[in-house]
Amino acid sequence: MPPAASEDVQQKYNADSSDFIDRSACVTTMNSRFRDRHDAGRRLAAELRDYAHRANVIVLALPRGGVPVGYEVATALDAPLEVFVVRKLGLPWHEELAMGAIASGGVRVLDHDLIRIAGVSDADIARVTAAEKAELARRERYYRGDRPFPDQRGKIAILTDDGLATGSTMRAAVAALRQEGPLKIVVAVPVAAPETCDAFDVADDVVCAATPEPFQAVGLWYDDFSQTTDDEVHDLLERANRSSHATT
């Protein structure tokens, strides 16, 4: 990639991106540490009580760390839990810089401006997409089994993760979920960098239960931030699914 293109790409990466007109306020009510992701989810759920016991609410958790959080939120709100798998499509020569994303439900979104500025070929896009589709399919098979991704039309979808640092993955998740046609998208996390929460303007509602300063990293606000495994994700989804069927 030529130097001029690289500079243009960096400017694109640094620019505020918002295709949506709503700007959400962040809720900051606590700054103490969490014992683990389950504790964080229970405390986050208290900030989401307005969404409790509503038939059109669904909790969509980003794997893997967002699933224990989402499980506790879904339990407290009496809402179904599903996993929303998002795979960023990184530039071939800079994988951390996303030129798009694919997600549960067969959605693909592309940043056409970045692709044009960076000079990414159709062949490169196809190759990166194919690789990420394979990983997304593997995770979905294991996490969800034969269950199809639920229809999001008319739903209030609460997207959960264990925290927001830069927010890039959550932004990709919101962009992908928009394609599914939900009534409203709520981003909900236990902890976030204050500037990320303040600037997160692509969702219809944003709830950051804690925005401590200095922030430094998500994991610093957990006593136990050990990696959530694929097996844990699978087990929590199965438990939530059994609970949902038992109450219907």
Phi and psi restraints in degrees (value plus and minus 20) as a CYANA .aco file:
   2 PRO   PHI     -87.9   -47.9
   2 PRO   PSI     135.2   175.2
   3 PRO   PHI     -75.8   -35.8
   3 PRO   PSI     -62.2   -22.2
   4 ALA   PHI     -81.2   -41.2
   4 ALA   PSI     -62.5   -22.5
   5 ALA   PHI     -83.7   -43.7
   5 ALA   PSI     -59.0   -19.0
   6 SER   PHI     -80.6   -40.6
   6 SER   PSI     -61.4   -21.4
   7 GLU   PHI     -85.2   -45.2
   7 GLU   PSI     -61.0   -21.0
   8 ASP   PHI     -84.1   -44.1
   8 ASP   PSI     -60.2   -20.2
   9 VAL   PHI     -82.7   -42.7
   9 VAL   PSI     -62.9   -22.9
  10 GLN   PHI     -84.7   -44.7
  10 GLN   PSI     -59.0   -19.0
  11 GLN   PHI     -83.5   -43.5
  11 GLN   PSI     -59.5   -19.5
  12 LYS   PHI     -83.1   -43.1
  12 LYS   PSI     -61.2   -21.2
  13 TYR   PHI     -86.0   -46.0
  13 TYR   PSI     -57.4   -17.4
  14 ASN   PHI    -101.7   -61.7
  14 ASN   PSI     -39.2     0.8
  15 ALA   PHI     -89.5   -49.5
  15 ALA   PSI     130.4   170.4
  16 ASP   PHI     -90.2   -50.2
  16 ASP   PSI     109.0   149.0
  17 SER   PHI    -134.9   -94.9
  17 SER   PSI     103.6   143.6
  18 SER   PHI    -173.3  -133.3
  18 SER   PSI      94.8   134.8
  19 ASP   PHI    -119.0   -79.0
  19 ASP   PSI     -16.1    23.9
  20 PHE   PHI    -139.7   -99.7
  20 PHE   PSI     127.4   167.4
  21 ILE   PHI    -107.9   -67.9
  21 ILE   PSI     -40.8    -0.8
  22 ASP   PHI     -97.4   -57.4
  22 ASP   PSI     119.1   159.1
  23 ARG   PHI    -140.0  -100.0
  23 ARG   PSI     106.5   146.5
  24 SER   PHI    -119.6   -79.6
  24 SER   PSI     124.7   164.7
  25 ALA   PHI    -109.6   -69.6
  25 ALA   PSI     126.3   166.3
  26 CYS   PHI    -114.6   -74.6
  26 CYS   PSI     125.1   165.1
  27 VAL   PHI    -122.5   -82.5
  27 VAL   PSI     103.2   143.2
  28 THR   PHI    -144.3  -104.3
  28 THR   PSI      89.5   129.5
  29 THR   PHI    -147.7  -107.7
  29 THR   PSI     -30.4     9.6
  30 MET   PHI    -173.8  -133.8
  30 MET   PSI     129.6   169.6
  31 ASN   PHI    -149.3  -109.3
  31 ASN   PSI     -10.2    29.8
  32 SER   PHI    -101.2   -61.2
  32 SER   PSI     142.5   182.5
  33 ARG   PHI     -95.8   -55.8
  33 ARG   PSI     138.8   178.8
  34 PHE   PHI    -122.4   -82.4
  34 PHE   PSI     126.5   166.5
  35 ARG   PHI     -86.1   -46.1
  35 ARG   PSI     -67.6   -27.6
  36 ASP   PHI    -180.8  -140.8
  36 ASP   PSI    -192.9  -152.9
  37 ARG   PHI     -88.2   -48.2
  37 ARG   PSI     -50.7   -10.7
  38 HIS   PHI     -87.5   -47.5
  38 HIS   PSI     -64.1   -24.1
  39 ASP   PHI     -80.6   -40.6
  39 ASP   PSI     -62.1   -22.1
  40 ALA   PHI     -82.0   -42.0
  40 ALA   PSI     -60.7   -20.7
  41 GLY   PHI     -85.1   -45.1
  41 GLY   PSI     -60.7   -20.7
  42 ARG   PHI     -84.4   -44.4
  42 ARG   PSI     -60.0   -20.0
  43 ARG   PHI     -94.0   -54.0
  43 ARG   PSI     -54.2   -14.2
  44 LEU   PHI     -84.6   -44.6
  44 LEU   PSI     -58.5   -18.5
  45 ALA   PHI     -78.4   -38.4
  45 ALA   PSI     -52.0   -12.0
  46 ALA   PHI     -83.2   -43.2
  46 ALA   PSI     -47.2    -7.2
  47 GLU   PHI    -103.3   -63.3
  47 GLU   PSI     -26.7    13.3
  48 LEU   PHI    -134.4   -94.4
  48 LEU   PSI      -1.6    38.4
  49 ARG   PHI     -80.1   -40.1
  49 ARG   PSI     -44.3    -4.3
  50 ASP   PHI     -85.3   -45.3
  50 ASP   PSI     -37.1     2.9
  51 TYR   PHI    -118.9   -78.9
  51 TYR   PSI     -14.0    26.0
  52 ALA   PHI     -93.7   -53.7
  52 ALA   PSI     125.1   165.1
  53 HIS   PHI      36.7    76.7
  53 HIS   PSI      19.1    59.1
  54 ARG   PHI    -133.9   -93.9
  54 ARG   PSI     107.5   147.5
  55 ALA   PHI     -84.5   -44.5
  55 ALA   PSI     -43.6    -3.6
  56 ASN   PHI    -120.4   -80.4
  56 ASN   PSI      -7.1    32.9
  57 VAL   PHI    -112.5   -72.5
  57 VAL   PSI     116.2   156.2
  58 ILE   PHI    -156.6  -116.6
  58 ILE   PSI     120.3   160.3
  59 VAL   PHI    -118.8   -78.8
  59 VAL   PSI     103.6   143.6
  60 LEU   PHI    -134.0   -94.0
  60 LEU   PSI      94.4   134.4
  61 ALA   PHI    -120.6   -80.6
  61 ALA   PSI     117.7   157.7
  62 LEU   PHI    -104.8   -64.8
  62 LEU   PSI     103.2   143.2
  63 PRO   PHI     -98.5   -58.5
  63 PRO   PSI     132.0   172.0
  64 ARG   PHI    -118.6   -78.6
  64 ARG   PSI     -54.7   -14.7
  65 GLY   PHI     -84.2   -44.2
  65 GLY   PSI     -42.5    -2.5
  66 GLY   PHI     -96.5   -56.5
  66 GLY   PSI     -33.4     6.6
  67 VAL   PHI     -93.2   -53.2
  67 VAL   PSI     -66.3   -26.3
  68 PRO   PHI     -79.5   -39.5
  68 PRO   PSI     -57.7   -17.7
  69 VAL   PHI     -82.6   -42.6
  69 VAL   PSI     -69.9   -29.9
  70 GLY   PHI     -83.4   -43.4
  70 GLY   PSI     -54.5   -14.5
  71 TYR   PHI     -80.6   -40.6
  71 TYR   PSI     -65.6   -25.6
  72 GLU   PHI     -89.2   -49.2
  72 GLU   PSI     -57.2   -17.2
  73 VAL   PHI     -84.1   -44.1
  73 VAL   PSI     -67.3   -27.3
  74 ALA   PHI     -82.1   -42.1
  74 ALA   PSI     -61.0   -21.0
  75 THR   PHI     -82.1   -42.1
  75 THR   PSI     -65.7   -25.7
  76 ALA   PHI     -88.7   -48.7
  76 ALA   PSI     -54.5   -14.5
  77 LEU   PHI    -108.0   -68.0
  77 LEU   PSI     -25.8    14.2
  78 ASP   PHI      38.4    78.4
  78 ASP   PSI      28.9    68.9
  79 ALA   PHI    -144.7  -104.7
  79 ALA   PSI     133.2   173.2
  80 PRO   PHI     -88.5   -48.5
  80 PRO   PSI     132.7   172.7
  81 LEU   PHI    -137.1   -97.1
  81 LEU   PSI     112.8   152.8
  82 GLU   PHI    -156.0  -116.0
  82 GLU   PSI     142.5   182.5
  83 VAL   PHI    -118.1   -78.1
  83 VAL   PSI     118.9   158.9
  84 PHE   PHI    -138.0   -98.0
  84 PHE   PSI      82.0   122.0
  85 VAL   PHI    -106.3   -66.3
  85 VAL   PSI     105.0   145.0
  86 VAL   PHI    -143.0  -103.0
  86 VAL   PSI     111.9   151.9
  87 ARG   PHI    -143.4  -103.4
  87 ARG   PSI      98.4   138.4
  88 LYS   PHI     -90.4   -50.4
  88 LYS   PSI     123.2   163.2
  89 LEU   PHI    -119.5   -79.5
  89 LEU   PSI      82.1   122.1
  90 GLY   PHI    -103.4   -63.4
  90 GLY   PSI     132.4   172.4
  91 LEU   PHI     -77.6   -37.6
  91 LEU   PSI     121.7   161.7
  92 PRO   PHI     -74.8   -34.8
  92 PRO   PSI     -52.9   -12.9
  93 TRP   PHI    -124.3   -84.3
  93 TRP   PSI     -15.5    24.5
  94 HIS   PHI    -176.7  -136.7
  94 HIS   PSI      58.9    98.9
  95 GLU   PHI     -83.7   -43.7
  95 GLU   PSI     -44.4    -4.4
  96 GLU   PHI     -95.0   -55.0
  96 GLU   PSI     -37.8     2.2
  97 LEU   PHI    -115.5   -75.5
  97 LEU   PSI      91.9   131.9
  98 ALA   PHI    -102.4   -62.4
  98 ALA   PSI     109.4   149.4
  99 MET   PHI    -118.5   -78.5
  99 MET   PSI     -16.9    23.1
 100 GLY   PHI     145.3   185.3
 100 GLY   PSI    -188.4  -148.4
 101 ALA   PHI    -178.5  -138.5
 101 ALA   PSI     134.8   174.8
 102 ILE   PHI    -141.1  -101.1
 102 ILE   PSI     137.1   177.1
 103 ALA   PHI    -173.5  -133.5
 103 ALA   PSI     151.4   191.4
 104 SER   PHI     -70.0   -30.0
 104 SER   PSI     122.6   162.6
 105 GLY   PHI      73.1   113.1
 105 GLY   PSI     -17.5    22.5
 106 GLY   PHI      59.9    99.9
 106 GLY   PSI      -0.2    39.8
 107 VAL   PHI    -104.1   -64.1
 107 VAL   PSI     120.1   160.1
 108 ARG   PHI    -152.9  -112.9
 108 ARG   PSI     111.0   151.0
 109 VAL   PHI    -141.9  -101.9
 109 VAL   PSI     121.5   161.5
 110 LEU   PHI    -146.4  -106.4
 110 LEU   PSI     122.6   162.6
 111 ASP   PHI    -111.1   -71.1
 111 ASP   PSI      70.3   110.3
 112 HIS   PHI     -85.3   -45.3
 112 HIS   PSI     -51.4   -11.4
 113 ASP   PHI     -84.2   -44.2
 113 ASP   PSI     -66.7   -26.7
 114 LEU   PHI     -84.5   -44.5
 114 LEU   PSI     -62.0   -22.0
 115 ILE   PHI     -80.2   -40.2
 115 ILE   PSI     -61.6   -21.6
 116 ARG   PHI     -87.1   -47.1
 116 ARG   PSI     -66.6   -26.6
 117 ILE   PHI     -82.7   -42.7
 117 ILE   PSI     -60.9   -20.9
 118 ALA   PHI    -100.4   -60.4
 118 ALA   PSI     -33.9     6.1
 119 GLY   PHI      52.1    92.1
 119 GLY   PSI      17.2    57.2
 120 VAL   PHI     -98.8   -58.8
 120 VAL   PSI     111.4   151.4
 121 SER   PHI    -101.3   -61.3
 121 SER   PSI     140.5   180.5
 122 ASP   PHI     -79.7   -39.7
 122 ASP   PSI     -56.3   -16.3
 123 ALA   PHI     -84.9   -44.9
 123 ALA   PSI     -60.1   -20.1
 124 ASP   PHI     -84.7   -44.7
 124 ASP   PSI     -63.2   -23.2
 125 ILE   PHI     -81.0   -41.0
 125 ILE   PSI     -64.6   -24.6
 126 ALA   PHI     -83.1   -43.1
 126 ALA   PSI     -60.8   -20.8
 127 ARG   PHI     -86.7   -46.7
 127 ARG   PSI     -65.9   -25.9
 128 VAL   PHI     -85.0   -45.0
 128 VAL   PSI     -61.4   -21.4
 129 THR   PHI     -82.4   -42.4
 129 THR   PSI     -63.2   -23.2
 130 ALA   PHI     -81.8   -41.8
 130 ALA   PSI     -62.5   -22.5
 131 ALA   PHI     -84.6   -44.6
 131 ALA   PSI     -63.6   -23.6
 132 GLU   PHI     -92.9   -52.9
 132 GLU   PSI     -51.4   -11.4
 133 LYS   PHI     -82.7   -42.7
 133 LYS   PSI     -58.7   -18.7
 134 ALA   PHI     -83.4   -43.4
 134 ALA   PSI     -62.9   -22.9
 135 GLU   PHI     -90.0   -50.0
 135 GLU   PSI     -59.1   -19.1
 136 LEU   PHI     -82.3   -42.3
 136 LEU   PSI     -63.9   -23.9
 137 ALA   PHI     -83.0   -43.0
 137 ALA   PSI     -60.3   -20.3
 138 ARG   PHI     -80.8   -40.8
 138 ARG   PSI     -67.2   -27.2
 139 ARG   PHI     -84.9   -44.9
 139 ARG   PSI     -62.3   -22.3
 140 GLU   PHI     -84.2   -44.2
 140 GLU   PSI     -61.4   -21.4
 141 ARG   PHI     -78.9   -38.9
 141 ARG   PSI     -63.2   -23.2
 142 TYR   PHI     -94.1   -54.1
 142 TYR   PSI     -63.1   -23.1
 143 TYR   PHI     -93.4   -53.4
 143 TYR   PSI     -66.3   -26.3
 144 ARG   PHI    -125.7   -85.7
 144 ARG   PSI     -38.2     1.8
 145 GLY   PHI      46.6    86.6
 145 GLY   PSI    -150.0  -110.0
 146 ASP   PHI    -110.2   -70.2
 146 ASP   PSI     -22.4    17.6
 147 ARG   PHI     -89.6   -49.6
 147 ARG   PSI     109.5   149.5
 148 PRO   PHI     -93.7   -53.7
 148 PRO   PSI     137.7   177.7
 149 PHE   PHI     -87.0   -47.0
 149 PHE   PSI     110.1   150.1
 150 PRO   PHI     -88.3   -48.3
 150 PRO   PSI     127.8   167.8
 151 ASP   PHI     -82.8   -42.8
 151 ASP   PSI     108.4   148.4
 152 GLN   PHI    -117.9   -77.9
 152 GLN   PSI     -23.7    16.3
 153 ARG   PHI     -83.9   -43.9
 153 ARG   PSI     108.4   148.4
 154 GLY   PHI      60.2   100.2
 154 GLY   PSI     -16.6    23.4
 155 LYS   PHI    -113.7   -73.7
 155 LYS   PSI     130.7   170.7
 156 ILE   PHI    -115.8   -75.8
 156 ILE   PSI      87.3   127.3
 157 ALA   PHI    -117.8   -77.8
 157 ALA   PSI     100.7   140.7
 158 ILE   PHI    -120.8   -80.8
 158 ILE   PSI      89.1   129.1
 159 LEU   PHI    -107.4   -67.4
 159 LEU   PSI     103.7   143.7
 160 THR   PHI    -139.8   -99.8
 160 THR   PSI     127.8   167.8
 161 ASP   PHI    -166.4  -126.4
 161 ASP   PSI     155.7   195.7
 162 ASP   PHI    -104.1   -64.1
 162 ASP   PSI     -23.8    16.2
 163 GLY   PHI     146.2   186.2
 163 GLY   PSI     147.3   187.3
 164 LEU   PHI    -144.0  -104.0
 164 LEU   PSI     102.7   142.7
 165 ALA   PHI    -120.8   -80.8
 165 ALA   PSI    -101.7   -61.7
 166 THR   PHI    -105.8   -65.8
 166 THR   PSI     -44.8    -4.8
 167 GLY   PHI      62.0   102.0
 167 GLY   PSI     -12.4    27.6
 168 SER   PHI     -85.9   -45.9
 168 SER   PSI     -61.6   -21.6
 169 THR   PHI     -86.4   -46.4
 169 THR   PSI     -61.0   -21.0
 170 MET   PHI     -86.9   -46.9
 170 MET   PSI     -56.6   -16.6
 171 ARG   PHI     -81.5   -41.5
 171 ARG   PSI     -61.9   -21.9
 172 ALA   PHI     -83.6   -43.6
 172 ALA   PSI     -59.2   -19.2
 173 ALA   PHI     -83.1   -43.1
 173 ALA   PSI     -63.6   -23.6
 174 VAL   PHI     -83.7   -43.7
 174 VAL   PSI     -64.6   -24.6
 175 ALA   PHI     -80.9   -40.9
 175 ALA   PSI     -61.4   -21.4
 176 ALA   PHI     -88.7   -48.7
 176 ALA   PSI     -62.9   -22.9
 177 LEU   PHI     -85.4   -45.4
 177 LEU   PSI     -52.3   -12.3
 178 ARG   PHI     -74.4   -34.4
 178 ARG   PSI     -54.6   -14.6
 179 GLN   PHI     -86.6   -46.6
 179 GLN   PSI     -38.4     1.6
 180 GLU   PHI    -107.0   -67.0
 180 GLU   PSI     -26.3    13.7
 181 GLY   PHI      56.1    96.1
 181 GLY   PSI      15.0    55.0
 182 PRO   PHI     -88.6   -48.6
 182 PRO   PSI     136.8   176.8
 183 LEU   PHI     -86.2   -46.2
 183 LEU   PSI     -59.4   -19.4
 184 LYS   PHI    -174.0  -134.0
 184 LYS   PSI     122.6   162.6
 185 ILE   PHI    -135.9   -95.9
 185 ILE   PSI     104.1   144.1
 186 VAL   PHI    -133.4   -93.4
 186 VAL   PSI     104.1   144.1
 187 VAL   PHI    -116.9   -76.9
 187 VAL   PSI     106.1   146.1
 188 ALA   PHI    -154.8  -114.8
 188 ALA   PSI     103.1   143.1
 189 VAL   PHI    -158.4  -118.4
 189 VAL   PSI     130.9   170.9
 190 PRO   PHI     -89.2   -49.2
 190 PRO   PSI     -54.7   -14.7
 191 VAL   PHI    -168.8  -128.8
 191 VAL   PSI     125.7   165.7
 192 ALA   PHI    -173.3  -133.3
 192 ALA   PSI     135.1   175.1
 193 ALA   PHI     -84.4   -44.4
 193 ALA   PSI     113.4   153.4
 194 PRO   PHI     -74.3   -34.3
 194 PRO   PSI     -63.8   -23.8
 195 GLU   PHI     -88.2   -48.2
 195 GLU   PSI     -51.8   -11.8
 196 THR   PHI     -89.4   -49.4
 196 THR   PSI     -64.2   -24.2
 197 CYS   PHI     -82.8   -42.8
 197 CYS   PSI     -64.5   -24.5
 198 ASP   PHI     -81.4   -41.4
 198 ASP   PSI     -55.9   -15.9
 199 ALA   PHI    -115.4   -75.4
 199 ALA   PSI     -17.8    22.2
 200 PHE   PHI    -101.2   -61.2
 200 PHE   PSI      69.6   109.6
 201 ASP   PHI    -129.2   -89.2
 201 ASP   PSI      -4.8    35.2
 202 VAL   PHI    -119.7   -79.7
 202 VAL   PSI     -29.0    11.0
 203 ALA   PHI    -121.1   -81.1
 203 ALA   PSI     145.3   185.3
 204 ASP   PHI    -101.3   -61.3
 204 ASP   PSI     -44.9    -4.9
 205 ASP   PHI    -170.7  -130.7
 205 ASP   PSI     121.4   161.4
 206 VAL   PHI    -150.6  -110.6
 206 VAL   PSI     107.8   147.8
 207 VAL   PHI    -142.8  -102.8
 207 VAL   PSI      89.5   129.5
 208 CYS   PHI    -130.9   -90.9
 208 CYS   PSI      85.3   125.3
 209 ALA   PHI     -83.5   -43.5
 209 ALA   PSI     -50.6   -10.6
 210 ALA   PHI    -160.8  -120.8
 210 ALA   PSI     116.4   156.4
 211 THR   PHI    -151.1  -111.1
 211 THR   PSI      50.7    90.7
 212 PRO   PHI     -91.6   -51.6
 212 PRO   PSI     133.6   173.6
 213 GLU   PHI    -150.7  -110.7
 213 GLU   PSI     112.7   152.7
 214 PRO   PHI     -92.0   -52.0
 214 PRO   PSI     127.7   167.7
 215 PHE   PHI    -104.7   -64.7
 215 PHE   PSI     -78.5   -38.5
 216 GLN   PHI      51.2    91.2
 216 GLN   PSI     -81.9   -41.9
 217 ALA   PHI    -182.4  -142.4
 217 ALA   PSI     131.2   171.2
 218 VAL   PHI     -78.6   -38.6
 218 VAL   PSI     -66.5   -26.5
 219 GLY   PHI     -82.2   -42.2
 219 GLY   PSI     -43.2    -3.2
 220 LEU   PHI     -87.4   -47.4
 220 LEU   PSI     -36.5     3.5
 221 TRP   PHI    -119.0   -79.0
 221 TRP   PSI      -6.1    33.9
 222 TYR   PHI    -145.2  -105.2
 222 TYR   PSI     115.2   155.2
 223 ASP   PHI     -88.1   -48.1
 223 ASP   PSI     -59.4   -19.4
 224 ASP   PHI    -141.7  -101.7
 224 ASP   PSI      86.7   126.7
 225 PHE   PHI    -139.0   -99.0
 225 PHE   PSI      13.5    53.5
 226 SER   PHI     -84.4   -44.4
 226 SER   PSI     132.5   172.5
 227 GLN   PHI     -83.5   -43.5
 227 GLN   PSI     114.1   154.1
 228 THR   PHI     -98.0   -58.0
 228 THR   PSI     112.3   152.3
 229 THR   PHI    -112.6   -72.6
 229 THR   PSI     144.0   184.0
 230 ASP   PHI     -79.7   -39.7
 230 ASP   PSI     -57.9   -17.9
 231 ASP   PHI     -83.2   -43.2
 231 ASP   PSI     -61.0   -21.0
 232 GLU   PHI     -83.9   -43.9
 232 GLU   PSI     -62.2   -22.2
 233 VAL   PHI     -79.6   -39.6
 233 VAL   PSI     -68.4   -28.4
 234 HIS   PHI     -79.2   -39.2
 234 HIS   PSI     -66.1   -26.1
 235 ASP   PHI     -84.6   -44.6
 235 ASP   PSI     -62.3   -22.3
 236 LEU   PHI     -86.1   -46.1
 236 LEU   PSI     -59.3   -19.3
 237 LEU   PHI     -85.2   -45.2
 237 LEU   PSI     -59.5   -19.5
 238 GLU   PHI     -84.7   -44.7
 238 GLU   PSI     -63.0   -23.0
 239 ARG   PHI     -81.6   -41.6
 239 ARG   PSI     -64.0   -24.0
 240 ALA   PHI     -85.2   -45.2
 240 ALA   PSI     -59.4   -19.4
 241 ASN   PHI     -85.8   -45.8
 241 ASN   PSI     -61.0   -21.0
 242 ARG   PHI     -84.7   -44.7
 242 ARG   PSI     -61.3   -21.3
 243 SER   PHI     -83.8   -43.8
 243 SER   PSI     -60.6   -20.6
 244 SER   PHI     -83.7   -43.7
 244 SER   PSI     -62.1   -22.1
 245 HIS   PHI     -88.2   -48.2
 245 HIS   PSI     -52.5   -12.5
 246 ALA   PHI     -89.7   -49.7
 246 ALA   PSI     -44.3    -4.3
 247 THR   PHI    -121.2   -81.2
 247 THR   PSI     -18.3    21.7
